[in-house]
Amino acid sequence: MEKKELPNSTLILVFGILSIIGCCCYGILGVVFGIIALVMSNRAIEIYSANPELYTGYQNVKTGRILAIIGLVLSALSIISLIVSLILYGGFGGIYEMQEEILREYGG
């Protein structure tokens, strides 16, 4: 019998990569792509576990899942650091004022 590709195995890998990249966008995109990749990978693992001899692409699913977990952790750290900086510097206005002060001080 011919082996079939696991459903969405490549897409899971892509979403895992995007979750790592998305952590740079204040963490929001990283969380979204990471959760989607984890949900899809759980479904793919269930399908593969039922009949492992019928499917290929399990390595993509495992790699995508690991990348999604890393992306979620990095995104969580990004969101936490954003919240802490907003609290410490008095919101976005305080952050912009601090940046302007640094630019004035160093002649930028």
Rosetta constraint file for C-alpha pairs under 8 A:
AtomPair CA 1 CA 54 HARMONIC 7.71 0.50
AtomPair CA 2 CA 54 HARMONIC 7.28 0.50
AtomPair CA 3 CA 53 HARMONIC 7.28 0.50
AtomPair CA 3 CA 54 HARMONIC 4.84 0.50
AtomPair CA 3 CA 55 HARMONIC 5.11 0.50
AtomPair CA 3 CA 56 HARMONIC 6.34 0.50
AtomPair CA 4 CA 54 HARMONIC 6.20 0.50
AtomPair CA 4 CA 55 HARMONIC 4.82 0.50
AtomPair CA 4 CA 56 HARMONIC 6.03 0.50
AtomPair CA 5 CA 9 HARMONIC 7.43 0.50
AtomPair CA 5 CA 55 HARMONIC 5.43 0.50
AtomPair CA 5 CA 56 HARMONIC 4.87 0.50
AtomPair CA 5 CA 57 HARMONIC 5.67 0.50
AtomPair CA 6 CA 44 HARMONIC 6.62 0.50
AtomPair CA 6 CA 47 HARMONIC 7.88 0.50
AtomPair CA 6 CA 48 HARMONIC 7.30 0.50
AtomPair CA 6 CA 55 HARMONIC 5.58 0.50
AtomPair CA 6 CA 56 HARMONIC 5.94 0.50
AtomPair CA 6 CA 57 HARMONIC 5.68 0.50
AtomPair CA 6 CA 58 HARMONIC 6.89 0.50
AtomPair CA 7 CA 44 HARMONIC 6.59 0.50
AtomPair CA 8 CA 12 HARMONIC 6.02 0.50
AtomPair CA 8 CA 40 HARMONIC 7.48 0.50
AtomPair CA 8 CA 44 HARMONIC 7.62 0.50
AtomPair CA 9 CA 13 HARMONIC 6.51 0.50
AtomPair CA 9 CA 41 HARMONIC 7.72 0.50
AtomPair CA 9 CA 44 HARMONIC 7.39 0.50
AtomPair CA 9 CA 57 HARMONIC 6.02 0.50
AtomPair CA 9 CA 58 HARMONIC 7.09 0.50
AtomPair CA 9 CA 60 HARMONIC 5.64 0.50
AtomPair CA 9 CA 61 HARMONIC 5.22 0.50
AtomPair CA 10 CA 14 HARMONIC 6.28 0.50
AtomPair CA 10 CA 57 HARMONIC 7.84 0.50
AtomPair CA 10 CA 60 HARMONIC 6.25 0.50
AtomPair CA 10 CA 61 HARMONIC 7.48 0.50
AtomPair CA 11 CA 15 HARMONIC 6.07 0.50
AtomPair CA 12 CA 16 HARMONIC 6.09 0.50
AtomPair CA 12 CA 37 HARMONIC 5.09 0.50
AtomPair CA 12 CA 38 HARMONIC 7.91 0.50
AtomPair CA 12 CA 40 HARMONIC 6.57 0.50
AtomPair CA 12 CA 41 HARMONIC 6.41 0.50
AtomPair CA 12 CA 60 HARMONIC 7.34 0.50
AtomPair CA 12 CA 61 HARMONIC 6.10 0.50
AtomPair CA 12 CA 64 HARMONIC 5.27 0.50
AtomPair CA 12 CA 65 HARMONIC 7.25 0.50
AtomPair CA 13 CA 17 HARMONIC 6.36 0.50
AtomPair CA 13 CA 37 HARMONIC 7.64 0.50
AtomPair CA 13 CA 60 HARMONIC 5.76 0.50
AtomPair CA 13 CA 61 HARMONIC 6.36 0.50
AtomPair CA 13 CA 63 HARMONIC 6.47 0.50
AtomPair CA 13 CA 64 HARMONIC 3.85 0.50
AtomPair CA 13 CA 65 HARMONIC 7.39 0.50
AtomPair CA 13 CA 67 HARMONIC 7.70 0.50
AtomPair CA 14 CA 18 HARMONIC 6.15 0.50
AtomPair CA 14 CA 64 HARMONIC 7.09 0.50
AtomPair CA 15 CA 19 HARMONIC 6.03 0.50
AtomPair CA 15 CA 33 HARMONIC 5.43 0.50
AtomPair CA 15 CA 34 HARMONIC 6.72 0.50
AtomPair CA 15 CA 36 HARMONIC 7.32 0.50
AtomPair CA 15 CA 37 HARMONIC 5.49 0.50
AtomPair CA 15 CA 64 HARMONIC 7.11 0.50
AtomPair CA 15 CA 68 HARMONIC 7.22 0.50
AtomPair CA 16 CA 20 HARMONIC 6.73 0.50
AtomPair CA 16 CA 33 HARMONIC 6.83 0.50
AtomPair CA 16 CA 34 HARMONIC 6.03 0.50
AtomPair CA 16 CA 37 HARMONIC 5.92 0.50
AtomPair CA 16 CA 63 HARMONIC 7.95 0.50
AtomPair CA 16 CA 64 HARMONIC 4.69 0.50
AtomPair CA 16 CA 65 HARMONIC 6.45 0.50
AtomPair CA 16 CA 66 HARMONIC 7.49 0.50
AtomPair CA 16 CA 67 HARMONIC 4.70 0.50
AtomPair CA 16 CA 68 HARMONIC 4.20 0.50
AtomPair CA 16 CA 69 HARMONIC 7.91 0.50
AtomPair CA 16 CA 71 HARMONIC 7.02 0.50
AtomPair CA 17 CA 21 HARMONIC 6.46 0.50
AtomPair CA 17 CA 64 HARMONIC 7.19 0.50
AtomPair CA 17 CA 67 HARMONIC 6.15 0.50
AtomPair CA 17 CA 68 HARMONIC 7.15 0.50
AtomPair CA 17 CA 71 HARMONIC 7.74 0.50
AtomPair CA 18 CA 22 HARMONIC 5.69 0.50
AtomPair CA 18 CA 30 HARMONIC 6.81 0.50
AtomPair CA 18 CA 33 HARMONIC 6.34 0.50
AtomPair CA 18 CA 34 HARMONIC 7.87 0.50
AtomPair CA 19 CA 23 HARMONIC 6.41 0.50
AtomPair CA 19 CA 29 HARMONIC 6.69 0.50
AtomPair CA 19 CA 30 HARMONIC 3.91 0.50
AtomPair CA 19 CA 31 HARMONIC 6.57 0.50
AtomPair CA 19 CA 32 HARMONIC 7.37 0.50
AtomPair CA 19 CA 33 HARMONIC 4.88 0.50
AtomPair CA 19 CA 34 HARMONIC 4.96 0.50
AtomPair CA 19 CA 67 HARMONIC 7.43 0.50
AtomPair CA 19 CA 68 HARMONIC 5.85 0.50
AtomPair CA 19 CA 71 HARMONIC 4.70 0.50
AtomPair CA 19 CA 72 HARMONIC 6.83 0.50
AtomPair CA 19 CA 75 HARMONIC 7.92 0.50
AtomPair CA 20 CA 24 HARMONIC 7.91 0.50
AtomPair CA 20 CA 30 HARMONIC 6.04 0.50
AtomPair CA 20 CA 67 HARMONIC 6.95 0.50
AtomPair CA 20 CA 68 HARMONIC 7.14 0.50
AtomPair CA 20 CA 70 HARMONIC 6.84 0.50
AtomPair CA 20 CA 71 HARMONIC 4.06 0.50
AtomPair CA 20 CA 72 HARMONIC 7.55 0.50
AtomPair CA 20 CA 74 HARMONIC 7.11 0.50
AtomPair CA 20 CA 75 HARMONIC 7.66 0.50
AtomPair CA 21 CA 25 HARMONIC 7.98 0.50
AtomPair CA 21 CA 30 HARMONIC 6.83 0.50
AtomPair CA 21 CA 71 HARMONIC 7.61 0.50
AtomPair CA 22 CA 26 HARMONIC 7.85 0.50
AtomPair CA 22 CA 27 HARMONIC 6.17 0.50
AtomPair CA 22 CA 28 HARMONIC 7.05 0.50
AtomPair CA 22 CA 29 HARMONIC 4.66 0.50
AtomPair CA 22 CA 30 HARMONIC 3.97 0.50
AtomPair CA 22 CA 31 HARMONIC 7.68 0.50
AtomPair CA 22 CA 33 HARMONIC 7.66 0.50
AtomPair CA 22 CA 71 HARMONIC 7.65 0.50
AtomPair CA 22 CA 75 HARMONIC 7.45 0.50
AtomPair CA 23 CA 27 HARMONIC 4.08 0.50
AtomPair CA 23 CA 28 HARMONIC 6.90 0.50
AtomPair CA 23 CA 29 HARMONIC 6.52 0.50
AtomPair CA 23 CA 30 HARMONIC 4.55 0.50
AtomPair CA 23 CA 31 HARMONIC 7.49 0.50
AtomPair CA 23 CA 71 HARMONIC 6.51 0.50
AtomPair CA 23 CA 72 HARMONIC 7.76 0.50
AtomPair CA 23 CA 74 HARMONIC 5.97 0.50
AtomPair CA 23 CA 75 HARMONIC 4.37 0.50
AtomPair CA 23 CA 78 HARMONIC 6.51 0.50
AtomPair CA 24 CA 30 HARMONIC 7.81 0.50
AtomPair CA 24 CA 75 HARMONIC 7.61 0.50
AtomPair CA 24 CA 78 HARMONIC 7.43 0.50
AtomPair CA 25 CA 29 HARMONIC 6.38 0.50
AtomPair CA 25 CA 30 HARMONIC 7.58 0.50
AtomPair CA 26 CA 75 HARMONIC 7.38 0.50
AtomPair CA 26 CA 78 HARMONIC 6.01 0.50
AtomPair CA 26 CA 79 HARMONIC 6.04 0.50
AtomPair CA 26 CA 82 HARMONIC 7.15 0.50
AtomPair CA 27 CA 31 HARMONIC 6.25 0.50
AtomPair CA 27 CA 74 HARMONIC 7.54 0.50
AtomPair CA 27 CA 75 HARMONIC 4.10 0.50
AtomPair CA 27 CA 76 HARMONIC 6.52 0.50
AtomPair CA 27 CA 77 HARMONIC 7.91 0.50
AtomPair CA 27 CA 78 HARMONIC 5.38 0.50
AtomPair CA 27 CA 79 HARMONIC 5.45 0.50
AtomPair CA 28 CA 32 HARMONIC 6.41 0.50
AtomPair CA 28 CA 75 HARMONIC 6.98 0.50
AtomPair CA 28 CA 79 HARMONIC 7.64 0.50
AtomPair CA 29 CA 33 HARMONIC 6.11 0.50
AtomPair CA 30 CA 34 HARMONIC 5.78 0.50
AtomPair CA 30 CA 71 HARMONIC 5.89 0.50
AtomPair CA 30 CA 72 HARMONIC 6.19 0.50
AtomPair CA 30 CA 74 HARMONIC 7.98 0.50
AtomPair CA 30 CA 75 HARMONIC 5.48 0.50
AtomPair CA 31 CA 35 HARMONIC 6.03 0.50
AtomPair CA 31 CA 71 HARMONIC 7.29 0.50
AtomPair CA 31 CA 72 HARMONIC 5.42 0.50
AtomPair CA 31 CA 75 HARMONIC 6.05 0.50
AtomPair CA 31 CA 76 HARMONIC 7.58 0.50
AtomPair CA 32 CA 36 HARMONIC 6.29 0.50
AtomPair CA 33 CA 37 HARMONIC 6.05 0.50
AtomPair CA 33 CA 68 HARMONIC 7.46 0.50
AtomPair CA 34 CA 38 HARMONIC 6.16 0.50
AtomPair CA 34 CA 68 HARMONIC 4.47 0.50
AtomPair CA 34 CA 69 HARMONIC 6.68 0.50
AtomPair CA 34 CA 71 HARMONIC 6.14 0.50
AtomPair CA 34 CA 72 HARMONIC 5.61 0.50
AtomPair CA 35 CA 39 HARMONIC 6.18 0.50
AtomPair CA 35 CA 68 HARMONIC 7.34 0.50
AtomPair CA 35 CA 72 HARMONIC 7.68 0.50
AtomPair CA 36 CA 40 HARMONIC 6.14 0.50
AtomPair CA 37 CA 41 HARMONIC 5.92 0.50
AtomPair CA 37 CA 64 HARMONIC 6.98 0.50
AtomPair CA 37 CA 65 HARMONIC 6.54 0.50
AtomPair CA 37 CA 68 HARMONIC 6.12 0.50
AtomPair CA 38 CA 42 HARMONIC 6.11 0.50
AtomPair CA 38 CA 65 HARMONIC 5.84 0.50
AtomPair CA 38 CA 68 HARMONIC 6.48 0.50
AtomPair CA 38 CA 69 HARMONIC 7.70 0.50
AtomPair CA 39 CA 43 HARMONIC 6.54 0.50
AtomPair CA 40 CA 44 HARMONIC 6.25 0.50
AtomPair CA 41 CA 45 HARMONIC 6.00 0.50
AtomPair CA 41 CA 61 HARMONIC 5.87 0.50
AtomPair CA 41 CA 62 HARMONIC 7.67 0.50
AtomPair CA 41 CA 64 HARMONIC 7.60 0.50
AtomPair CA 41 CA 65 HARMONIC 6.18 0.50
AtomPair CA 42 CA 46 HARMONIC 6.31 0.50
AtomPair CA 43 CA 47 HARMONIC 6.37 0.50
AtomPair CA 44 CA 48 HARMONIC 6.10 0.50
AtomPair CA 44 CA 61 HARMONIC 7.23 0.50
AtomPair CA 45 CA 49 HARMONIC 5.92 0.50
AtomPair CA 45 CA 58 HARMONIC 7.81 0.50
AtomPair CA 45 CA 61 HARMONIC 7.62 0.50
AtomPair CA 46 CA 50 HARMONIC 6.36 0.50
AtomPair CA 47 CA 51 HARMONIC 6.86 0.50
AtomPair CA 48 CA 52 HARMONIC 4.89 0.50
AtomPair CA 48 CA 54 HARMONIC 7.91 0.50
AtomPair CA 48 CA 55 HARMONIC 6.56 0.50
AtomPair CA 48 CA 58 HARMONIC 7.41 0.50
AtomPair CA 51 CA 55 HARMONIC 7.36 0.50
AtomPair CA 57 CA 61 HARMONIC 6.77 0.50
AtomPair CA 58 CA 62 HARMONIC 6.31 0.50
AtomPair CA 59 CA 63 HARMONIC 6.09 0.50
AtomPair CA 60 CA 64 HARMONIC 5.90 0.50
AtomPair CA 61 CA 65 HARMONIC 6.05 0.50
AtomPair CA 62 CA 66 HARMONIC 6.30 0.50
AtomPair CA 63 CA 67 HARMONIC 6.18 0.50
AtomPair CA 64 CA 68 HARMONIC 6.01 0.50
AtomPair CA 65 CA 69 HARMONIC 6.29 0.50
AtomPair CA 66 CA 70 HARMONIC 6.29 0.50
AtomPair CA 67 CA 71 HARMONIC 5.97 0.50
AtomPair CA 68 CA 72 HARMONIC 6.05 0.50
AtomPair CA 69 CA 73 HARMONIC 6.27 0.50
AtomPair CA 70 CA 74 HARMONIC 6.19 0.50
AtomPair CA 71 CA 75 HARMONIC 5.93 0.50
AtomPair CA 72 CA 76 HARMONIC 6.01 0.50
AtomPair CA 73 CA 77 HARMONIC 6.26 0.50
AtomPair CA 74 CA 78 HARMONIC 6.13 0.50
AtomPair CA 75 CA 79 HARMONIC 6.12 0.50
AtomPair CA 76 CA 80 HARMONIC 6.08 0.50
AtomPair CA 77 CA 81 HARMONIC 6.05 0.50
AtomPair CA 78 CA 82 HARMONIC 6.15 0.50
AtomPair CA 79 CA 83 HARMONIC 6.22 0.50
AtomPair CA 80 CA 84 HARMONIC 6.13 0.50
AtomPair CA 81 CA 85 HARMONIC 6.02 0.50
AtomPair CA 82 CA 86 HARMONIC 6.11 0.50
AtomPair CA 83 CA 87 HARMONIC 6.21 0.50
AtomPair CA 84 CA 88 HARMONIC 6.09 0.50
AtomPair CA 85 CA 89 HARMONIC 5.86 0.50
AtomPair CA 85 CA 91 HARMONIC 7.77 0.50
AtomPair CA 86 CA 90 HARMONIC 5.63 0.50
AtomPair CA 86 CA 91 HARMONIC 4.42 0.50
AtomPair CA 86 CA 92 HARMONIC 6.44 0.50
AtomPair CA 86 CA 95 HARMONIC 7.57 0.50
AtomPair CA 87 CA 91 HARMONIC 6.36 0.50
AtomPair CA 89 CA 94 HARMONIC 5.05 0.50
AtomPair CA 89 CA 95 HARMONIC 5.74 0.50
AtomPair CA 90 CA 94 HARMONIC 5.00 0.50
AtomPair CA 90 CA 95 HARMONIC 7.32 0.50
AtomPair CA 91 CA 95 HARMONIC 6.62 0.50
AtomPair CA 92 CA 96 HARMONIC 6.23 0.50
AtomPair CA 93 CA 97 HARMONIC 6.14 0.50
AtomPair CA 94 CA 98 HARMONIC 6.14 0.50
AtomPair CA 95 CA 99 HARMONIC 6.28 0.50
AtomPair CA 96 CA 100 HARMONIC 6.21 0.50
AtomPair CA 97 CA 101 HARMONIC 6.15 0.50
AtomPair CA 98 CA 102 HARMONIC 6.27 0.50
AtomPair CA 99 CA 103 HARMONIC 6.24 0.50
AtomPair CA 100 CA 104 HARMONIC 6.15 0.50
AtomPair CA 101 CA 105 HARMONIC 6.06 0.50
AtomPair CA 102 CA 106 HARMONIC 6.18 0.50
AtomPair CA 103 CA 107 HARMONIC 5.86 0.50
AtomPair CA 103 CA 108 HARMONIC 4.74 0.50
AtomPair CA 104 CA 108 HARMONIC 6.21 0.50
